[in-house]
């Protein structure tokens, strides 16, 4: 028995299986991209016109995909939630209102558990779209809007495990979500509002959300003595002072400026010591971009200014790192 040879054969077989599955599924995705369902744009229009939510439902693997699509819609500006088809028959139909739009998913189009939701949408004239691989199925015939999946084999050897069909359904759901985002003009600031936690939230944080406000800025005038300037810098604890004249930032004094002007320092004024072209950032800039400015300029603190060049805050590299921006 050659263990090394057996392991090699297992590795080759596993790799071949992975390549076969991915090839089948990628071919199916290309087929869907080449033949977007005719009702796709109509579904977008009815969702945009709706005053309610987008309700997703399905059973089994279709239910899992429905949950994911609903979550993607909700996180990208389209209010949505998932209703379990079986639970709908035991009171959860009350979650579905006449202002909503339903998207029901069944690969076969003959999922019996969807029957009560289908009947509910018909009874109360609730717009209903269906995603299925069988255009002539019961579900598709009942739907107002039909989103058929292209003919494609499941990727498993027995041709029965939901693989290609679930990939296609999820891809179509992503296409719906992105098309709706674009139609709504959904921007990064809105995305940040819906994703405040974790790494994603940190990467989308703005300078204005992380900076120390105007009330904490050590501000001196150009003719302030360096003795008073040092006292202001020490009191605020940022290691800098903002030199402001007529409400505008004219310079910044940092620890480096103090070292460079050490000879006769106490006989000078703030305006004489300050760096006249400091690196500044606006409050609406992403904190991640501000981090890049700091790294490129080899500084650890930035003054935040508004459109009139007035200082409105201070951002330190430690603030960004503490928030998870990297």
C-alpha positions in Angstrom: 0.0 0.0 0.0 1.5 3.3 -1.1 0.1 6.0 1.2 1.7 8.8 -0.6 0.3 7.6 -3.9 -3.2 7.3 -2.4 -3.0 10.8 -1.0 -2.0 12.1 -4.4 -5.0 10.5 -6.0 -7.3 11.9 -3.4 -5.9 15.3 -3.9 -6.2 15.1 -7.6 -9.8 13.8 -7.4 -10.8 16.6 -5.0 -9.3 19.2 -7.2 -11.0 17.9 -10.3 -14.3 17.9 -8.4 -13.9 21.5 -7.3 -13.0 22.5 -10.9 -16.0 20.7 -12.3 -18.4 22.3 -9.8 -17.1 25.8 -10.3 -17.1 25.4 -14.1 -20.7 24.3 -14.1 -21.8 27.1 -11.8 -19.8 29.8 -13.6 -21.3 28.6 -16.9 -24.7 29.0 -15.4 -24.0 32.5 -14.1 -22.8 33.5 -17.6 -26.0 32.1 -19.0 -28.1 34.2 -16.6 -26.1 37.3 -17.4 -26.8 36.8 -21.1 -30.5 36.3 -20.5 -31.7 38.6 -17.7 -35.4 37.8 -17.0 -37.8 40.0 -18.9 -39.6 41.0 -15.7 -36.4 42.0 -13.9 -36.8 45.8 -14.5 -40.5 45.6 -13.7 -39.7 44.1 -10.3 -37.2 46.9 -9.7 -39.9 49.4 -10.6 -42.6 47.9 -8.3 -40.2 47.7 -5.4 -39.2 51.4 -5.8 -42.8 52.4 -6.0 -43.8 50.3 -2.9 -44.5 52.0 0.4 -43.8 48.8 2.3 -41.1 46.2 2.6 -39.8 43.4 0.3 -40.9 40.1 1.8 -38.8 37.0 0.9 -39.9 33.4 1.5 -38.9 29.9 0.7 -38.4 26.5 2.2 -35.2 24.5 2.7 -32.2 25.7 0.7 -34.4 28.2 -1.1 -35.3 29.6 2.4 -31.7 30.0 3.3 -31.1 31.9 0.0 -34.2 34.0 0.6 -32.9 35.0 4.1 -29.6 36.1 2.5 -31.2 38.1 -0.3 -33.5 39.8 2.3 -30.5 40.7 4.5 -28.6 42.1 1.5 -31.6 44.2 0.5 -32.1 45.5 4.0 -28.4 46.4 4.3 -28.4 48.3 1.1 -31.3 50.6 1.5 -34.4 48.4 0.6 -36.4 47.6 3.8 -36.9 43.8 3.7 -37.4 40.7 5.9 -37.8 37.0 5.6 -41.0 35.2 6.4 -40.8 31.4 7.0 -43.3 29.8 4.7 -44.5 27.2 7.2 -44.8 29.8 10.0 -46.7 32.0 7.6 -49.5 29.5 7.7 -49.7 29.8 11.5 -50.1 33.5 11.9 -47.1 35.1 10.3 -49.1 36.1 7.2 -50.0 39.1 9.4 -46.5 40.3 8.7 -47.3 40.7 5.0 -49.3 43.9 4.2 -50.9 45.3 1.1 -48.1 47.9 0.9 -45.4 45.2 0.6 -43.9 43.3 -2.3 -43.3 39.5 -2.1 -40.5 37.5 -3.7 -41.1 33.8 -3.4 -38.4 31.3 -4.2 -38.8 27.6 -5.2 -36.5 25.9 -7.6 -39.3 23.4 -8.6 -42.0 26.0 -8.3 -44.2 23.3 -6.7 -43.3 23.9 -3.0 -46.6 23.2 -1.2 -45.6 25.2 1.9 -45.7 28.4 -0.2 -49.4 27.9 -1.0 -50.8 30.0 1.8 -48.5 32.9 1.0 -49.4 32.7 -2.7 -53.1 32.7 -1.8 -52.6 35.7 0.6 -50.9 37.8 -2.1 -53.7 37.0 -4.5 -56.4 37.8 -2.0 -55.0 41.2 -1.0 -53.5 42.2 -4.4 -50.0 42.2 -3.0 -47.4 42.3 -5.9 -45.6 38.9 -6.0 -42.5 37.9 -7.9 -41.3 34.3 -8.3 -37.9 32.9 -8.8 -37.9 29.3 -10.2 -36.2 27.1 -12.7 -39.5 26.0 -14.1 -41.4 28.7 -16.0 -44.5 26.6 -16.3 -44.7 25.7 -12.5 -47.6 26.5 -10.2 -45.6 29.3 -8.5 -44.6 31.0 -11.8 -48.1 30.8 -13.2 -49.5 32.5 -10.1 -46.8 35.3 -10.0 -47.3 38.8 -11.2 -43.6 39.0 -12.1 -41.5 36.0 -13.2 -37.8 35.6 -12.8 -36.9 32.3 -14.3 -33.5 30.8 -13.9 -31.8 29.5 -17.1 -31.6 25.7 -17.6 -28.5 24.4 -15.9 -27.5 21.1 -14.3 -26.9 20.9 -10.6 -23.2 20.5 -9.9 -23.4 17.3 -8.0 -22.9 13.9 -9.7 -26.4 12.8 -8.9 -27.8 16.0 -10.2 -30.1 16.6 -7.3 -28.4 18.5 -4.5 -29.2 22.2 -4.7 -26.0 23.7 -6.0 -26.1 25.5 -9.3 -29.7 26.5 -8.7 -28.9 28.1 -5.3 -25.9 30.0 -6.8 -28.1 31.3 -9.6 -30.8 32.4 -7.1 -28.3 34.2 -4.9 -26.7 35.9 -7.9 -30.1 37.1 -9.1 -30.8 38.4 -5.6 -27.5 40.3 -5.6 -28.4 41.8 -9.0 -31.7 43.0 -7.6 -30.1 44.5 -4.6 -27.4 46.3 -6.6 -29.8 47.6 -9.2 -32.0 49.0 -6.4 -29.0 50.6 -4.8 -28.1 52.4 -8.0 -31.7 53.5 -8.6 -32.0 54.9 -5.1 -28.6 56.6 -5.3 -27.5 54.8 -2.2 -24.1 56.2 -1.1 -21.3 55.1 1.2 -22.5 57.4 4.0 -25.9 55.5 4.1 -24.1 52.2 3.9 -22.0 53.2 6.9 -25.2 54.1 8.8 -26.5 50.5 8.3 -23.1 48.9 9.1 -21.8 50.6 12.2 -20.1 47.6 13.7 -17.0 45.6 12.9 -14.2 46.2 10.4 -16.6 47.4 7.7 -18.1 50.1 9.9 -14.6 51.3 10.9 -13.4 51.5 7.3 -16.5 53.6 6.4 -16.1 56.0 9.4 -15.5 59.6 8.5 -13.1 62.0 10.1 -16.0 64.0 11.6 -17.1 60.9 13.4 -13.8 60.2 15.0 -12.3 63.7 15.5 -12.1 65.7 18.8 -14.4 68.6 18.4 -13.8 72.3 18.1 -14.1 72.8 21.9 -11.0 70.7 22.5 -8.7 72.4 20.0 -5.7 74.4 21.5 -6.0 77.7 19.6 -3.6 80.6 19.8 -3.2 83.8 17.8 -0.1 84.6 15.8 1.1 87.1 18.4 0.6 84.7 21.4 3.9 84.3 23.4 5.4 80.9 23.2 5.1 80.7 27.0 1.3 80.9 26.7 1.4 78.6 23.6 3.2 75.9 25.5 0.7 76.1 28.3 -2.2 75.7 25.8 -0.5 72.7 24.2 0.2 71.1 27.5 -3.3 71.7 28.8 -5.0 70.1 25.8 -2.6 67.2 25.5 -2.6 66.9 21.7 1.0 67.9 21.2 0.0 70.7 18.8 -1.4 74.2 18.8 -3.5 75.8 16.0 -2.5 79.3 15.1 -5.7 81.1 14.0 -6.1 84.6 12.6 -9.5 86.0 11.6 -11.1 82.6 12.1 -8.8 80.9 9.6 -6.1 78.4 10.3 -2.8 80.1 9.4 -0.4 77.5 10.9 0.2 74.7 13.3 2.8 74.3 16.0 3.9 70.7 16.7 6.5 69.1 18.9 8.8 69.1 15.9 8.4 72.8 15.4 9.4 73.4 19.0 12.6 71.4 18.6 13.5 73.2 15.4 12.9 76.6 17.1 14.5 75.8 20.4 17.2 78.5 20.2 15.5 81.6 21.7 12.1 79.8 21.7 10.7 81.8 24.6 11.4 85.1 22.9 9.3 84.2 19.9 5.6 84.3 19.1 3.4 81.5 17.9 3.3 83.0 14.4 7.0 82.9 14.2 7.3 79.2 15.1 4.3 77.8 13.3 4.4 75.7 10.1 2.4 77.8 7.7 1.3 74.9 5.4 0.1 72.2 7.7 -1.6 69.1 6.5 -5.4 69.4 7.0 -8.4 67.2 6.2 -12.1 67.9 5.9 -14.6 66.3 8.3 -16.4 64.4 5.5 -13.2 62.5 4.4 -13.1 58.8 5.3 -10.9 58.2 8.3 -9.1 55.5 6.3 -8.1 58.2 3.8 -7.0 60.5 6.6 -4.8 57.6 7.9 -3.1 57.6 4.5 -2.5 61.3 4.7 -0.8 60.8 8.1 1.3 57.9 6.9 2.5 59.8 3.8 3.2 62.9 5.7 4.8 61.0 8.6 2.6 62.8 11.1 0.3 61.5 13.9 -2.1 64.3 14.2 -4.2 66.3 11.7 -6.2 69.5 12.0 -9.7 69.2 10.6 -10.9 72.3 8.8 -14.2 73.4 7.2 -14.7 75.0 3.8 -13.8 78.4 5.3 -10.5 77.0 6.5 -11.6 77.3 10.1 -10.4 74.5 12.5 -13.3 72.3 13.6 -11.5 69.4 15.1 -8.4 67.3 15.6 -7.8 63.7 14.5 -5.1 61.6 15.9 -3.8 58.4 14.5 -4.6 56.8 17.9 -8.3 57.7 17.4 -8.3 55.9 14.1 -6.5 52.8 15.4 -8.8 52.6 18.5 -11.8 52.7 16.1 -10.4 49.8 14.1 -9.3 51.8 11.0 -6.1 50.4 9.6 
